[in-house]
């Protein structure tokens, strides 16, 4: 089947851009936007939740880590189900999870139930990583593929920025300790819109062909390429032996650790794990640092409640400013990806993250001087999105063949979310026991390890512009 898949891929690779391509890209990008919105808005809401529920330190950490923890299961299991049941079905199912559990989070009656609801919301977040990336990689023409996937993932930064802006608007118009419910609840509106629009999406022609559904695959390819359906059907069915010589191949997680794919699995998962520790740990930590920076601005004439809300508004305003560097990082990555490649981009990003984290660590010795703090955060935000955040998302689509692509991406994404959960839960513990400076230096060490693993695991391997190194031949090629 290797030859046939290559022929189908060539049709997709060389297809002219059509409205279907734009619709697929927009709805995939908006799904990532919802991911970023839900994952990062909790940083704005967490001080208000802490004030209302008075949770224990472990409960507070679990509220922050609930969605990343759920994303571990969502990425690994729903990624596998995406290979089994199809891209479209899971694309719709995971958005249902967003709608249902965003509502439940907004009405949560105590900290423990909020943790549970955030966990199930996270399953939808994690699922969208392998689903959206795989979906895009199997529709977008080759010359635009890497930039299309990376630019779609850049909407995570827009989601993070949107979360900060939404939180700020809610606080300005509803300066109340209960404002966090509106922050979490308003995310339902875009989720419902995206859910409705995703029903119109087509199934992946590559996935259908892998499952032996050749006529359905041909119909979608005809829409995608503009070629007559009869010509495509003749191309992939010309020899009547096709049913005897080609058997659909089933994805198995064990194959990710086979000799053929183990190195690719490590390359796509270990750096993502290390990046997750740094990105999500720092994202939650930023609210604490900014609150400390702005705490001296509070007026002595304000009440305690007023000071609390004003401090949160100022910290959120600072977050909005710093989130602009996340967007700038993504835009830079989209521009540079074709010029220097995924691996070099990831390496440069990890090195830049290391510098930003070292500056944040040094700032603690300078009593959190505003300039040092903002410089450290700005460099970190810029470089994490210039490199590892989008490149770890892109690499699995380049390294894994179609029949196991969503599974491979799901496993890699799940390791990233394990790192995210660890970063959120353990960083406050580290800060308490060894201090802020050494905690930042440990994160800088994680970033440096990300650089080292990327270099080592990609050594002697060509840039992963395709999954060509993987031999998908399973049977004799029927003559065409």
C-alpha positions in Angstrom: 0.0 0.0 0.0 3.0 2.2 0.3 2.8 3.2 -3.4 -0.9 4.0 -3.2 -0.6 6.1 -0.2 2.3 8.0 -1.8 0.1 8.6 -4.8 -2.7 9.9 -2.7 -0.4 12.0 -0.7 1.0 13.5 -3.9 -2.5 14.5 -4.9 -3.0 16.3 -1.5 0.5 17.7 -1.6 0.0 19.4 -5.0 -3.7 20.3 -4.6 -4.6 24.0 -5.3 -6.0 25.9 -2.4 -9.8 25.8 -2.2 -12.4 27.1 0.3 -12.3 23.7 2.0 -8.7 24.2 2.9 -9.4 27.5 4.5 -12.4 26.2 6.5 -10.4 23.2 7.8 -7.6 25.5 8.8 -9.9 28.1 10.5 -11.8 25.5 12.5 -8.6 23.7 13.6 -7.0 27.0 14.6 -10.1 28.0 16.6 -10.0 24.7 18.4 -6.5 25.5 19.5 -7.7 29.0 20.5 -10.2 27.3 22.8 -7.4 25.2 24.3 -5.3 28.2 25.0 -8.2 30.1 26.4 -9.2 27.4 28.9 -5.6 26.4 29.9 -4.4 29.9 30.6 -7.5 31.7 31.9 -7.2 29.8 35.1 -4.1 31.9 35.9 -6.3 35.0 36.0 -9.2 33.2 37.8 -7.0 31.4 40.4 -6.5 34.3 42.9 -10.3 34.9 42.9 -11.0 31.1 43.4 -8.5 31.0 46.2 -10.2 34.0 47.9 -13.7 32.4 47.6 -13.1 28.7 48.3 -10.0 29.0 50.6 -8.7 25.7 49.3 -5.6 23.9 50.8 -2.3 24.5 49.0 -2.6 21.1 47.3 -6.2 21.8 46.2 -5.1 25.1 44.8 -2.3 23.4 42.9 -4.7 20.8 41.6 -7.2 23.4 40.4 -4.4 24.9 38.3 -3.1 21.5 37.2 -6.5 19.9 36.7 -6.9 20.7 32.9 -3.3 19.8 32.0 -3.7 16.5 34.0 -6.9 15.7 32.1 -5.1 16.6 28.9 -2.7 13.7 29.5 -5.6 11.2 29.1 -7.3 13.2 26.4 -4.1 13.3 24.2 -3.1 9.6 24.7 -6.5 7.9 24.6 -8.5 10.1 22.3 -5.5 10.3 20.0 -5.6 6.5 19.7 -9.4 6.7 19.1 -8.8 9.3 16.4 -6.8 6.7 14.5 -9.4 4.0 15.1 -12.7 5.9 14.5 -11.7 8.8 12.4 -10.6 12.5 12.6 -14.0 14.0 12.1 -15.9 12.1 14.8 -13.3 12.9 17.5 -13.1 16.5 16.3 -16.7 16.9 17.2 -16.7 14.8 20.4 -13.9 16.7 22.0 -15.7 20.0 21.5 -18.7 18.5 23.3 -16.4 18.0 26.3 -15.5 21.7 26.2 -19.1 22.9 26.2 -20.3 20.6 29.0 -17.4 21.0 31.4 -16.9 24.7 30.8 -20.5 25.1 32.1 -19.9 22.8 35.0 -16.7 24.6 36.0 -18.6 27.9 36.1 -21.1 26.6 38.5 -18.7 24.5 40.7 -19.9 24.6 44.3 -16.5 23.8 46.0 -12.8 23.4 45.2 -12.9 19.6 44.9 -15.7 19.6 42.3 -13.9 22.4 40.4 -10.8 20.2 40.2 -12.9 17.3 38.8 -14.6 19.5 36.2 -11.3 21.1 35.2 -9.9 17.6 34.8 -12.6 16.5 32.4 -12.4 19.8 30.5 -8.7 19.0 30.1 -9.5 15.7 28.4 -11.0 17.8 25.6 -8.0 20.1 25.6 -5.6 17.2 25.2 -7.6 15.5 22.5 -7.5 18.6 20.3 -3.7 18.5 20.0 -3.4 15.2 18.1 -6.8 15.7 16.3 -6.2 19.1 14.9 -2.6 18.6 14.0 -3.3 15.3 12.2 -6.3 16.7 10.5 -4.3 19.6 9.1 -1.4 17.5 8.0 -3.7 15.3 6.0 -5.4 18.1 4.1 -3.0 21.0 3.6 -0.7 21.0 0.5 2.9 20.2 1.3 4.3 23.7 0.4 2.1 25.3 3.0 1.8 22.4 5.5 4.4 23.3 8.2 3.4 27.0 8.3 -0.3 26.1 8.3 0.1 23.8 11.2 2.3 26.2 13.1 0.1 29.2 12.4 -2.9 27.2 13.6 -1.1 26.4 16.8 -0.3 30.0 17.2 -3.9 30.5 18.1 -3.0 29.0 21.5 -1.2 32.3 22.2 -4.2 34.3 21.0 -6.2 32.1 23.4 -3.9 32.9 26.2 -4.1 36.6 25.4 -7.8 36.3 25.0 -8.1 34.7 28.4 -6.2 37.5 30.0 -8.2 40.2 28.2 -11.5 38.4 29.1 -10.4 38.2 32.7 -9.6 41.9 32.7 -12.9 42.9 31.1 -14.9 40.8 33.6 -12.9 42.3 36.5 -13.5 45.9 35.3 -17.2 45.5 34.7 -17.8 43.0 37.6 -15.2 43.7 40.3 -16.5 41.0 42.6 -14.8 37.9 44.1 -17.3 35.8 42.2 -16.1 37.1 38.8 -14.1 33.9 38.1 -17.4 32.1 37.3 -18.1 34.5 34.5 -14.5 34.1 33.2 -14.8 30.4 33.0 -18.5 30.4 31.8 -18.0 32.8 28.9 -15.7 30.4 27.2 -18.7 28.3 26.4 -19.8 30.7 23.7 -17.0 30.2 21.2 -17.0 26.4 22.0 -20.6 26.1 20.9 -20.0 28.0 17.7 -17.0 25.8 16.8 -18.9 22.6 17.7 -21.7 23.6 15.3 -19.3 24.4 12.5 -17.3 21.2 12.8 -20.2 19.1 11.7 -19.6 20.4 8.2 -16.0 19.2 8.0 -15.0 16.2 5.8 -13.3 13.1 7.0 -9.6 12.6 6.1 -9.1 11.0 2.7 -5.9 9.4 4.0 -7.6 7.9 7.0 -10.5 6.6 4.9 -8.1 5.0 2.5 -6.1 3.3 5.3 -9.4 1.8 6.5 -10.2 0.5 3.1 -13.0 3.0 2.4 -11.8 3.8 -1.1 -14.9 5.3 -2.7 -15.4 7.7 0.2 -11.8 8.6 0.1 -12.0 9.3 -3.7 -15.0 11.6 -3.3 -13.2 13.8 -0.7 -10.0 13.8 -2.9 -12.1 15.0 -5.8 -13.5 17.9 -3.7 -10.0 18.6 -2.4 -8.1 18.5 -5.7 -10.7 19.5 -8.2 -10.0 16.4 -10.3 -12.9 14.2 -11.7 -13.9 11.6 -9.2 -14.0 8.9 -11.9 -10.3 9.6 -12.6 -9.4 9.3 -8.9 -11.4 6.1 -8.5 -9.7 4.6 -11.5 -6.3 5.6 -10.2 -6.7 3.8 -6.8 -8.9 0.9 -8.0 -7.6 0.1 -11.4 -6.4 -3.3 -10.5 -9.1 -5.6 -9.1 -6.5 -7.3 -6.8 -6.5 -4.2 -4.6 -8.8 -5.9 -2.0 -6.6 -8.9 -1.9 -3.2 -7.2 -1.8 -4.0 -4.3 0.5 -5.1 -4.8 4.1 -6.0 -1.8 6.3 -3.3 -1.4 9.0 -4.3 -0.9 12.6 -2.4 1.5 14.9 -0.9 0.1 18.0 0.8 2.1 20.8 3.4 -0.7 21.1 4.7 0.2 17.6 5.7 3.6 18.8 8.4 1.9 20.8 9.5 -0.4 18.0 13.0 -0.1 16.6 11.6 1.7 13.6 9.8 4.5 15.6 11.4 4.6 19.1 13.8 7.4 18.3 11.0 9.4 16.7 8.8 8.8 19.7 11.6 10.0 22.1 12.3 13.1 19.9 8.7 14.1 19.9 8.0 13.4 23.5 11.0 14.2 25.8 11.5 17.8 24.6 7.7 18.4 24.9 7.8 17.1 28.5 10.6 19.4 29.4 9.0 22.4 27.6 5.7 21.7 29.4 7.4 21.9 32.8 8.8 25.3 32.0 5.9 26.8 30.1 3.0 25.9 32.5 5.1 26.4 35.7 6.1 29.9 34.6 2.6 30.7 33.4 1.1 30.1 36.8 4.1 31.6 38.6 3.8 34.8 36.5 0.6 35.8 38.4 2.5 35.5 41.7 5.5 37.5 40.6 3.4 40.2 39.0 1.2 40.5 42.1 4.4 41.0 44.1 5.6 43.6 41.7 2.4 45.6 41.9 1.6 45.0 45.6 3.3 48.2 46.6 1.0 50.3 44.4 -2.1 49.5 46.6 -3.6 52.5 48.3 -3.7 52.5 52.1 -7.2 54.0 52.0 -8.6 51.0 50.1 -10.3 48.2 51.9 -8.7 44.7 51.9 -11.2 43.5 49.3 -10.6 46.6 47.1 -6.8 46.1 47.3 -7.3 42.4 46.4 -9.3 43.2 43.3 -7.1 46.1 42.3 -4.0 44.0 42.7 -5.6 41.3 40.5 -6.5 43.9 37.9 -3.0 45.2 37.7 -1.4 41.8 37.6 -3.9 40.8 34.8 -3.0 44.0 32.9 0.7 43.0 33.2 -0.2 39.5 31.9 -2.0 41.0 28.9 1.2 42.9 28.1 3.5 39.9 28.5 1.1 37.7 26.5 1.8 39.9 23.5 5.3 38.4 23.4 3.7 34.9 23.1 1.9 36.1 20.0 5.1 37.8 18.7 7.0 34.5 19.2 4.5 32.5 17.2 4.5 35.0 14.4 8.3 34.9 14.2 8.2 31.1 14.2 5.7 31.0 11.3 8.1 33.3 9.3 11.3 31.3 10.1 10.0 27.7 10.0 10.7 27.3 6.3 14.0 29.1 6.4 15.8 27.2 9.2 13.6 24.2 9.8 11.8 22.7 12.8 14.8 21.3 14.7 16.9 24.4 14.6 13.9 26.5 15.6 13.3 24.2 18.6 17.0 24.4 19.6 17.1 28.2 19.4 13.9 28.4 21.4 15.1 26.2 24.2 18.3 28.3 24.5 16.3 31.6 24.6 14.0 30.1 27.3 17.1 29.3 29.3 18.2 32.9 29.1 14.8 34.3 30.2 14.6 31.9 33.1 18.1 32.8 34.3 17.1 36.5 34.2 14.0 35.8 36.3 16.2 33.9 38.8 18.6 36.8 39.0 15.8 39.3 39.5 15.0 37.7 42.9 18.4 39.0 44.1 17.4 42.5 42.9 14.1 42.5 44.9 12.0 41.9 41.9 12.9 45.0 40.0 10.2 45.7 37.4 12.6 46.0 34.5 14.4 42.6 35.2 11.1 40.8 35.9 9.5 42.0 32.7 12.6 41.4 30.7 12.9 37.8 31.9 9.2 37.1 31.2 9.3 38.8 27.8 12.3 36.8 26.6 10.9 33.6 28.0 7.4 34.2 26.4 9.0 35.2 23.1 11.4 32.3 22.8 9.1 29.5 24.0 6.7 30.4 21.2 9.5 31.0 18.7 10.7 27.4 19.3 9.6 24.5 21.5 5.9 25.3 22.0 4.9 25.2 18.3 7.7 22.9 17.1 6.9 20.1 19.6 3.3 20.3 18.2 4.6 20.2 14.6 7.2 17.4 14.9 4.8 14.4 15.3 3.0 15.3 12.2 6.3 15.3 10.3 7.8 12.2 11.9 4.9 9.7 12.1 3.1 7.9 9.1 -0.6 8.4 8.7 -1.8 5.1 10.2 -0.3 5.9 13.5 0.1 9.7 13.3 -2.7 10.7 15.8 -1.5 8.0 18.2 2.1 9.2 18.0 1.0 12.8 18.4 -1.3 11.9 21.3 1.5 10.1 23.2 3.9 13.1 22.6 1.2 15.6 23.7 0.4 13.5 26.8 4.0 13.6 27.9 3.9 17.4 27.4 0.9 17.7 29.7 2.5 15.4 32.3 5.3 18.0 32.3 2.7 20.8 32.5 1.0 19.2 35.5 4.3 18.7 37.3 5.4 22.2 36.6 2.2 23.7 38.1 2.1 21.4 41.1 5.8 21.3 42.0 7.0 24.8 41.3 5.2 26.3 44.4 6.7 23.5 46.5 10.2 24.2 45.1 9.8 28.0 45.7 8.7 27.4 49.3 11.6 25.0 50.1 14.6 26.2 48.0 13.5 29.8 47.1 12.4 31.5 43.9 15.9 32.0 42.4 16.9 28.3 42.6 13.5 27.3 41.3 14.0 29.4 38.2 17.5 28.0 37.8 16.1 24.5 37.9 13.6 25.4 35.1 16.5 26.9 33.2 18.2 23.5 33.5 15.1 21.8 32.1 15.2 24.2 29.1 18.8 23.4 28.5 18.1 19.6 28.7 15.4 20.2 26.1 18.0 21.7 23.8 20.4 18.8 24.5 17.8 16.0 23.8 16.6 17.7 20.6 20.2 17.9 19.3 21.1 14.3 20.3 17.9 12.6 19.2 17.7 14.4 15.8 21.4 13.8 15.1 22.2 11.9 11.9 18.5 12.2 10.9 17.3 14.4 8.1 15.0 17.3 8.8 11.6 15.8 9.3 9.9 17.5 6.4 8.0 14.3 5.7 7.5 10.9 7.1 9.3 9.3 4.2 11.9 7.4 6.4 9.1 5.2 7.6 8.4 2.3 5.3 4.6 1.8 5.2 4.8 -1.0 2.6 2.7 -3.9 3.7 2.0 -5.8 0.6 2.9 -6.0 -3.1 2.0 -2.9 -5.0 -0.9 -3.7 -7.4 -0.2 -2.5 -10.9 -1.9 0.7 -12.0 
